């Protein structure tokens, strides 16, 4: 018997059996596939993939059926979706801005795939309403954090890729990011890059960043980062990731420095 083509899942999706796709297993019973399709813009032929993308790891608590179906929650799909998003967005940017240099394209890409952008899009399509969070998380008063939202959107992109292939995932990405792509008339400048250029123009040492603390619960920390440039007061920034906190700190110092 001929062996399975190892590249089939990359090119055309990775179909499950019809029985697994259509049955309401413990993994899909509480997923509103119609509402999800209306928000995301993709109708899944394999409901288990959609359900997996919506399952935060904490949802596996005391749910053996769910844990058996998705032992890692949506983490593996998130890993895949992150790469699919970057590739699809790079292709979109190359076609939309044919005359731009690599550095300008890289700044556009970073702005389009950063966590803040993913959170905004996830909120716009109502993804929050579908995410499955565990009883233990809810008991601790945990909300669906920005990190959980952005991870779920990446997982959803990974699920669409496996359900229908790269072209389908790229089409969804282009539709969901379309307004932001049209709004970017010039390549955005990251605050950290702006602060570095500002310091170099004044022949100052490069900005120095350091983490000075973490706030909030261990499962949803808020990072506190401080940045210093010689001769200027340090600036602090907060964020759900270190990178986000660094950007916030850089923005604060850059704003103060340009007013000085």
N, C-alpha and C positions, 0 to 999 in steps of 0.2 A: 504494500500500500504506500502510496506517495506520502512523503513527510509533509507536515504543515509548513507553509511558507512563513518564516519568522518575521517578514516585513509586512505581512497583511494588515496587522493591527495598526501599523504606522501610516499606511496609505489609505485604507478603506474602513477603518473602524474594526472592532473586535467582537463580532456578533456572538451572543449567548444562544443557547438553545431556545426554541420557541416557547417551551414550557417554562423555562426559567424567566424569560422575558415577560410573559403575559400573566403569570400567576401572582396573586397578592400574598407574598411571603411576609414574615415578620418584619422584613426590611422595608417593604413598600406600603404596608397597610395604611399608614397615616400620612402619606405624601399626596398632596393635591396636585396631581400632574397637569391638570388643565390650567389652573392658576399659575403654576410654575412655567408652563409653556408660554402663556400670555406675557409673562414678565420677561423671561429670558429670550424668547423668540426662537425656541427650538422644541419640537415635539419628540420626545424620546421614544424610540422603539424598544429600548431596554430599560424599563423602569428601575431595575436594581442599580444601574449606574447613577441615575438621578438621586435615588435614596442614599447611596453611599456618599455622594458629594455633599449632602445636607447633614450628614451625621458627624457631629463633633465627638471627639474621642470620649468625652465625659458621658455621652449618652449611652455608653455600653454598660454603665453601672447597673448591676442587678438585672440585666436583660440578656440572658444567655442566647436567645434567638438572634438578637441584633448583633451580639458579639461574635456569634458564629458566622453571620453573614458578612460583617465588616470588622474584622479583628483589629484593624488599625484606624477605625473611624474613616475620616476623609483625607488623612494625611498623605497617602500615596497619590491620590488624585490631585491633591494640591501641588505636590512635587511635579507631576506631569503638566498640570495646567499652567504653572509658572513658566515652563519652557515653551509651551505652545503659544502662550500670550506674547512672549518676547519675540519669537520667530514671526508670528503673524503681524505684530506691530512693526517690526523692522521692515518687513515687506511692504506694508502700507506706507510707511514713511519714505522709503526709497522711491515708490511710485508717485507719491504726492508731492515730494520736494526733490525733483530730479537734479537740481543744480546745487544743492547744499553739500557742504563738506562733511566729513565723518564726525567731526567734533560737534557740529550743530545738530546732526541727526542723533548723536548720542544723548545730547541734552534733551531733545524732544522725547526720545525713548524713555529716558529716566523719569520724566514728568508724567508720561502716560502709564507707566507700570508701577509707580510708587504707591505705597499702601494707602495714602490719602485719596488718590484717584479711585482706587478699587473700592474703597469704602463708599465714596459718593455714588458710584455706579450701582453698587449693591443695594444702597438705600433707594435709589431711583426705581429699580426694578422690583422692589419689595422682597428681596431675598431674606431679610430678617424674619419675615413671617413663616418661613419654611424650615429654618435651621433647627435641628434637634439637639437640645442641650440636656445634659444629664441631671438627675434629681439632686446629686451631691452639689453640683454647681449652683443650681437654683436655691438649694437650702442655705448656701453661704451668701445668698443675695447677689449672686453674679448675674450681671446683665450680659447680653450679647455684645461683647467688646468690639472695638474697631478691628483688632487682630483677627477675631473669629469671623467677622464679616468679610474681610479681605481674603482670608484663607478659603472661605466657602466659595467665593466667586472664582478663585483660581481652580478650586476643585471642580466646580461646575463646568469650567472651560475644558478641563481634562476629561470630564465625563462626556461632554459633547464630542470631543475628539475621538474617544473610544467608541461612541455610539454611531457616529456617522462619518468620521474621517476629518482630515485637516481642513479641507475646503469648507465644510460645514462650520467648524469651529472658527475659522477665519472670517466667515460671513457674519456670524454672531458678533464677533469682536468689532468688526468694522461698523456694524449697526449701533452697537452700544457706545462706542467711542467716537462716533461720527461728529457730534457737536463739538467735542473737545478738539478734534483734529482740525475742524474748520475755524475754531476760535484761535488757534495758534498761528498768528500772522508772522511772528518772529520766533526764533528758537529761544525757549526760556533759559534763564541763567540760574542755576542752583545757588542757593545762598552761600554754601560753603565755597563754591568756586568764586562767587562774587567777593567774598571776604578775603580769599587768598589773593585775588588780583588787586584788591584795594590795598592790602598790606605790601605786596610787591611793588606797586606803583610808588609807595612811600619809602621803599628800601628798608622795610621792617622785616623781622623774622616771620616765618610762616605761623599761622594760628596754631595754638596748642590746645587740644581737646582732652578732657578727662571726665570720667564718670564720677560724680560726687555723691550719688545716692540713688535709692529707689523708693518709691512710694506706692501705697496700695497693697492689695493682697498678693501673695506669692504667685497665684495662678494668673493674675492679670496686672503685672507690675507697670508702673509709670517710671521711666528712666529720667534721671536728672543729670544733665551734662553741663559742664562749664567750659568756656573757651576764653583764651587770653591772647592778646597781641601786645607786645611790649609797649609800654607807655599809655595804655588805655585800660580802664576798669574792666574786669572780667564780666562776662554775660552768661546767664544761665538759661537753659531751655529744658522743656519737659516734652516727653513723647512716649508713645506706647512701644517704640523701638528706639534703639540707640541712635540710629541714623536720623530718625525724626527729631529726636531731642537735640542732636548736633545741628541740624538745620535751623531749629528754633533758636538755639543759642547764637548761631552765626547771624541770623536775621537781626536779632537784638543788638549785637555788637556793631553790625554794619550800619544799622539805622542811627545809632548813637555816634558812630565815627563820622558819618557823612554830615551830621549836624554840627560837629565840633568845629 
